[in-house]
Amino acid sequence: MIIIAILFISVGLMFLVYPHKVTDASEKQITEQLIMSRWVGGSLIALSCLFLIMGTIQLFDQASHHIGH
């Protein structure tokens, strides 16, 4: 689970730091692609953090269940 989250976070950072550029595109297309790349990168990072938080909560829930029984 942690390895997958780290992979998604690293891909998200790549989208944020190194957005893809098309050489034959107009200025408007480059701007739209830059915005989309940043949006995808930010979404990947946010969802990966949510994935880690939900996994941690699930582990705590399982541990507390075993303590009570």
Secondary structure as GFF3:
##gff-version 3
##sequence-region A 1 69
A	DSSP	alpha_helix	2	17	.	.	.	ID=ss1
A	DSSP	alpha_helix	27	68	.	.	.	ID=ss2
###
